[in-house]
Structure formats: structure tokens, C-alpha cells
Amino acid sequence: MGMRDGANRGGHRPPRPQGRPGAADAIALRAAEIHKTAGVPLDVARLVALGRLDLNEAIKKMAFVDEVNGLMARHGLDRALATQVALGHAGLEAVLIKRRIEAHLEANSGRDVFVSAFASKAEQVLGLYGRKLVRAVVLADAAYEIEVREAESGAVSTVHKTAVKFVAEAAVWQKARKAMTWDPVRKARELTPILKPQKRFGCSNRRLGEVWDKKAEATITLVEGEVFVGTVAWVARWELGLHTKGGDIAVLRHALDDFRN
């Protein structure tokens, strides 16, 4: 019985004809092409090749994720807040301002000029009701009162904190006082400390914080007419710091009568 031509002695089988690529191969090739040309991850490219995802939508989603991650990395935002900014539901600048103000208020909330004066033992100038200026050293600091020794007479006395309108170190006051002017109408008043908070001039932490953040010049008028101009140096629960041309002074918030910027 004779052998078939394809299997004759010393002969070779002819190559099998190559079949056309299957559906899976076609999808893989298409995914590879999309991955290369569009720069999307291979798993995303495969979904596009399968028709389960629109390429433009995939690119937009990737760009959005990159934007969110970039906001988190550059500004230290959490993902939820970064997403709100990326969506346009929150303004980045407003978010950053709010965060700076909140951080400042948290860091300075407990700041207390009387505690600092007592710790330093430096001579202070106390602006008291009745438009009195007292040079003294703070000997003790209690919840509502301070004990002071006056520089000139050496007399020791107790001063209620609500009687103090502003405080500055004596060395600073020599220059800072030159920047102080008077409101004539308020200067004519004869006042006692305002004890009820609801009757005092209201100025919110938010407003003070915004002026602090802008480093904008502010004009502060006290109940008995003292007027100071400067930038807000710090905002605390009971006081605010004002940086004048002569140096920093602490203004007690209960003595405010006007605040403009």
C-alpha cells in the first residue's frame, strides 16, 4: 500500500494554514493598542475594548483622580474635601483660608497676656478704665484678677481683669503710644467696665481671623476713645494682638467698641 505524498520518505509535512485570530485575541490586541495610544491602564483599556467603558469617559475619570490626588499631595487635604474642590463644590482658596484661620485660632485660643506678663516679670503698661496708664509688674495671676506692683510707688494692688483695656511691655509702649490717637466723642465718656458680654461690642473670631489672614491694616477703637492702627498679630479667646509701628500690644476684647479694616 503506497504512502501518501505528504509522508513520503525523507519528506516534511507542509505547514498548517494559520487560522484567523479568535475574539479573545482581537480584544487583547485592541486593548494593547488603546493602552499604548491613549495611555490608560491595561485593565481600563480592556474594558474599553470590550465596549463596557467609553474611552473619553475613562480619560476624564483618570484626570479627575489625578486632580484629587494632586490636591491631597500639594495642600494636605483629605480625600473628601479634595473631591469637593475638584468637583467645583468648594473653592480651593476659601478652603485654604478657612484651614489657616482654624489652625491659628486653635493654636492661640488659650493665649493670655496676663499669664505671659506674670511669667516674664517684665514691666508692663496697663491701660485701665478712667484713661489711666499704670506701669507695673504682674506679681500674681488669678482667674479674674491680677496682683501688680506699680513701678513708680512700689505699691501692691489687685486689679480686676475687666478693668484692663490693653497691655503692652513698657519698652514697647514708648514707641507704640505715639501711634495711639483719640476718638473725641468716646473720649468724653465716663464709663465703668462692661460686665455683661451681651452688652459688649461683638466681633467674631471669623471676622478677626480673616483680617489676620489677609494681614490687612485694621483700626481698633476702644470704649473710652483710644484708637490703634495696625495689623492683627493674633486672635485669642479674651484678647487680640495688634502689631503697630511701635510694636505689639494686647487689646482685651471686652474693651472693644469698634473694629474696621
Secondary structure, 3 states (H helix, E strand, C coil): CCCCHHHCCCCCCCCCCCCCCCHHHHHHHHHHHHHHHHCCCHHHHHHHHCCCCCHHHHHHHHHHHHHHHHHHHHHCCCHHHHHHHHHCCCCHHHHHHHHHHHHHHHHHCCCCHHHHHHHHCCCEEEEECCCEEEEEEEEEECCCEEEEEECCCCCEEEEEHHHEEEEEEHHHHHHHHHHCEECHHHHCCCCCCCCCHHHCCCCCHHHHHHHHHHCCEEEEEECCCEEEEEEEEEECCCEEEEEECCEEEEEEHHHEEEEEC
